[in-house]
Amino acid sequence: MGKARVFYSQRILIVVILEVVAYYSYAQQGPQFTQFMYNNLVINPAYAGAEEALSLTMVSRNQWSGVENAPNTQSFSAHTLMKKKHVGLGFTIIRDQLGVHKNTNVLTNYAYHIKIRERSFLSMGLQAGVSNLKSDYASLQGPNNDPKLVNSINETTVGFGAGIYYRSPKLQIGLSAPELLSSTAHMSDTVSITFRKNTLLTYSRYKFTLNEKLDMEPALIIKYFPKLPVSYDVNINFIYREVLTGGVSYRKNESVDFIFKFQLTPQFQFGYAYDYPLNSVTSLGSASHELLIHYVFRNIRNNVETSR
């Protein structure tokens, strides 16, 4: 093997190692959303059916705009309260991509809602699904590279999660464990990497009525990932006439975020978030952008037997 080929092979190997490290750091943390307060089913399976009508939510997030192969995430969730009293069912798809890595999660959700007092409920939820991880390392190789240098990954695993959630007209608070199992990704016949996703998420928000036109709604999410520092997002939103929402968030050591949401009709909401990076993250590129579309089929509420 010539010196040029040896140098090229070493270069590819370094790139692969960096990709592996980057991916598993990202996989440990999992997808994150700035508009977490409006994307509840992704956070906690116990939210399924909480809106007491068929509800659809789509979110698209592009992180670190201007950086090649930067993370991007899309999620779609649907849930409804069943005719059987107190039971909610949901369905979620989350797709992450970072460079040559693609991770797709397909999840089902079940929740049971218990009425505590008028318009206040305690919900318990379970989540089950599959996760498919693809890492196309072969695309990093050049025409003269040894094909035995790297192997691609295509792994499918089963996952389970659980959560508990309390809601009332003013207060919402929940705790969830999205992944209760560990998984192993096989790099080759003899080498494997084991990574755990035993994360814990706790979330709360409270609505203060300032006057007949304006509400203030602070929110907080705390994220625990094994072997990583505890992270959090703290947010405050102002809601004008239940139609226009504007707010700001701070993500620990990462970004300041601006949120805008419009209630276009009683059924349809549109949200946008702009993340301005801080500290060392600034060097990775420009801001991140997140779009949210939320639709609730409130016109069928009378056909659903709710627990309210």
C-alpha positions in Angstrom: 0.0 0.0 0.0 1.5 3.4 -1.1 2.0 6.3 1.3 -0.8 8.3 -0.3 -3.2 5.4 0.2 -2.1 4.9 3.8 -2.6 8.6 4.5 -6.0 8.6 2.9 -7.0 5.5 4.9 -5.9 7.0 8.2 -7.8 10.2 7.3 -11.0 8.2 6.7 -10.5 6.3 10.0 -10.2 9.5 11.9 -13.3 10.9 10.3 -15.2 7.7 11.2 -14.0 7.8 14.8 -15.1 11.4 15.1 -18.5 10.5 13.6 -18.9 7.7 16.1 -18.1 9.9 19.0 -20.4 12.7 17.7 -23.2 10.3 17.1 -23.2 8.5 20.5 -22.9 11.8 22.3 -25.9 13.0 20.4 -27.8 9.7 20.8 -27.3 9.8 24.6 -28.9 13.2 24.7 -31.7 12.4 22.2 -33.8 14.9 20.2 -34.6 18.2 21.8 -37.3 20.8 20.9 -37.4 24.4 21.9 -41.3 24.4 21.7 -41.4 21.5 24.2 -44.4 23.0 25.9 -46.5 22.4 22.8 -45.0 19.0 21.9 -46.1 17.1 25.0 -46.6 13.6 23.7 -42.9 13.4 22.6 -42.0 14.3 26.2 -44.4 12.1 28.1 -46.6 9.1 27.0 -49.1 10.0 29.8 -50.2 13.0 27.7 -52.1 10.8 25.2 -55.7 11.8 25.2 -55.2 14.9 27.4 -56.7 17.2 24.8 -59.9 15.1 24.7 -60.0 15.2 20.9 -58.0 13.9 18.0 -54.8 16.0 18.1 -52.0 16.1 15.5 -48.6 17.8 16.0 -45.8 18.2 13.5 -42.4 19.7 14.3 -39.4 20.3 12.1 -36.1 21.4 13.6 -32.9 22.4 11.8 -30.0 22.9 14.2 -26.9 25.1 13.6 -27.9 26.5 10.2 -24.9 26.8 7.9 -23.1 23.8 9.4 -22.8 20.9 6.9 -24.4 17.7 8.2 -25.7 19.5 11.3 -28.5 17.8 13.3 -32.1 18.0 12.0 -35.1 16.4 13.6 -38.7 15.9 12.6 -41.5 14.6 14.7 -45.1 13.7 14.1 -47.6 12.7 16.9 -51.3 11.9 17.0 -53.4 11.1 20.0 -57.0 11.0 21.1 -59.2 10.2 24.0 -61.1 7.0 23.3 -64.8 6.4 23.8 -63.9 4.2 26.7 -63.8 6.6 29.6 -60.3 7.7 30.9 -58.3 5.9 28.1 -56.0 7.8 25.7 -54.0 6.3 22.8 -51.2 7.9 20.8 -48.7 7.4 18.0 -45.4 9.1 17.5 -42.7 9.1 14.9 -39.3 10.9 15.5 -36.6 11.1 12.9 -33.1 12.3 13.8 -30.3 12.8 11.3 -26.7 13.8 12.1 -24.2 13.5 9.3 -24.2 9.9 8.1 -26.4 8.8 11.1 -30.1 8.4 10.9 -32.3 7.3 13.8 -36.0 6.7 13.4 -38.3 5.9 16.3 -41.9 4.7 15.9 -43.7 4.7 19.2 -47.2 3.8 20.5 -48.6 5.4 23.7 -51.3 4.4 26.2 -52.5 6.6 29.0 -55.1 6.2 31.8 -56.6 9.4 33.2 -58.0 9.7 36.7 -60.1 12.6 37.7 -58.8 14.2 40.9 -61.3 17.1 41.1 -63.2 19.3 38.7 -61.1 19.8 35.6 -58.0 18.3 37.2 -56.5 14.9 36.2 -53.7 12.6 37.1 -52.5 10.5 34.1 -50.2 7.4 33.9 -48.8 6.4 30.6 -46.8 3.6 28.9 -44.8 3.7 25.7 -43.6 0.9 23.4 -42.0 1.0 20.0 -39.0 0.3 17.8 -35.9 2.3 16.9 -33.9 1.9 13.7 -30.4 3.2 13.6 -28.5 3.6 10.3 -24.9 4.8 10.0 -23.7 5.0 6.4 -19.9 5.0 7.0 -19.4 3.6 3.4 -20.4 7.0 2.1 -17.2 8.5 3.7 -14.9 6.3 1.7 -13.0 7.4 -1.3 -12.5 5.4 -4.6 -9.2 4.0 -3.4 -10.1 3.2 0.2 -10.1 -0.3 1.7 -13.8 -1.3 2.0 -12.9 -3.4 5.0 -11.8 -0.3 6.9 -15.3 0.6 8.1 -18.7 -1.1 8.4 -22.0 0.5 8.2 -24.7 0.1 10.9 -28.3 -0.9 10.4 -29.8 -1.9 13.7 -33.4 -2.2 14.9 -34.2 -2.3 18.7 -37.3 -2.4 20.9 -37.8 0.2 23.5 -40.2 0.9 26.4 -41.0 4.1 28.4 -43.3 5.3 31.1 -44.6 8.6 32.5 -46.9 10.3 34.9 -48.6 13.6 34.3 -50.9 16.0 36.2 -53.0 18.7 34.5 -55.4 21.4 35.6 -56.5 24.6 33.9 -53.6 26.4 35.5 -50.9 23.8 36.3 -49.2 21.1 34.3 -46.4 18.9 35.7 -45.0 15.6 34.6 -42.2 13.1 34.9 -41.2 10.6 32.2 -38.5 8.0 31.4 -38.6 7.7 27.6 -36.2 4.8 27.4 -36.1 2.0 30.0 -33.9 -0.4 28.0 -30.3 -0.3 26.9 -29.2 -1.1 23.3 -26.1 -2.4 21.6 -24.9 -1.3 18.1 -22.6 -3.7 16.4 -19.7 -2.1 14.5 -18.4 -5.4 13.2 -18.5 -9.1 14.1 -16.1 -8.6 17.0 -16.6 -5.0 18.1 -19.8 -3.5 19.6 -20.7 -0.3 21.4 -23.3 -0.4 24.1 -25.2 2.8 24.8 -28.0 3.6 27.3 -30.9 5.9 26.9 -32.2 5.8 30.4 -33.1 9.5 30.4 -35.4 11.2 32.8 -37.5 14.3 31.8 -39.5 16.5 34.2 -41.6 19.2 32.9 -44.0 21.9 34.4 -45.8 25.1 33.4 -48.2 27.4 35.1 -50.6 30.0 33.8 -51.0 33.4 35.5 -53.8 35.6 34.5 -52.5 39.2 34.4 -55.7 40.8 33.1 -58.7 39.9 30.9 -56.5 40.1 27.8 -53.1 38.9 28.9 -51.7 35.7 30.5 -48.2 34.8 31.5 -47.1 31.2 31.4 -43.6 30.2 32.6 -42.4 26.6 31.8 -39.5 24.5 32.8 -38.0 21.2 31.5 -35.2 19.4 33.2 -33.3 16.7 31.3 -31.2 14.0 32.8 -29.0 11.9 30.6 -26.6 9.3 32.0 -23.0 10.4 32.2 -23.9 14.0 31.0 -24.5 17.1 33.1 -28.1 17.8 33.9 -29.6 20.2 31.3 -32.6 22.4 31.4 -34.7 24.9 29.4 -36.5 27.7 31.3 -39.2 29.6 29.4 -41.6 32.4 29.9 -44.5 33.1 27.4 -47.0 35.9 27.2 -50.4 35.1 25.7 -52.6 37.8 24.3 -56.3 37.1 24.0 -55.5 33.4 23.7 -54.5 34.1 20.1 -50.9 35.4 20.0 -48.1 34.0 22.0 -44.6 35.4 22.3 -41.8 34.3 24.7 -38.2 33.7 25.4 -36.3 30.6 26.7 -32.8 29.9 28.0 -31.2 26.5 27.4 -28.3 25.8 29.8 -24.9 26.8 28.3 -26.3 26.5 24.8 -28.8 29.2 23.6 -31.3 31.9 24.1 -34.5 31.1 22.2 -37.4 33.2 21.0 -40.8 31.6 20.5 -43.8 32.9 18.5 -47.2 31.0 18.3 -50.4 32.0 16.5 -53.8 30.5 17.2 -55.1 30.9 13.6 -58.4 29.1 14.3 -59.8 27.3 17.3 -58.4 24.1 15.8 -55.2 25.3 14.2 -51.9 26.6 15.7 -48.6 27.6 14.1 -45.4 28.0 16.0 -41.9 29.2 15.2 -38.8 29.2 17.4 -35.4 30.9 16.8 -32.4 29.7 18.8 -29.5 32.0 19.2 -26.3 30.0 20.2 -24.2 31.0 23.1 -20.6 30.5 24.2 -18.7 27.7 22.3 -21.8 26.7 20.4 -21.6 30.0 18.5 -18.5 28.7 16.6 -20.6 25.8 15.2 -22.7 28.1 13.0 -25.6 30.4 13.0 -29.0 30.0 14.7 -31.4 27.0 14.8 -34.9 27.1 13.5 -38.0 25.2 14.5 -41.5 25.1 13.0 -44.6 23.6 14.7 -48.0 22.8 13.3 -50.7 21.7 15.7 -54.3 20.8 14.7 -57.1 19.6 17.1 -60.3 18.2 15.7 -62.5 20.0 18.2 -65.5 19.7 16.0 -65.7 16.0 17.0 -65.6 16.6 20.7 -69.3 16.0 21.2 -68.9 12.5 19.7 -66.2 11.6 22.3 -67.1 10.6 25.8 -64.7 12.6 27.9 -63.9 12.4 31.6 -64.6 16.1 32.1 
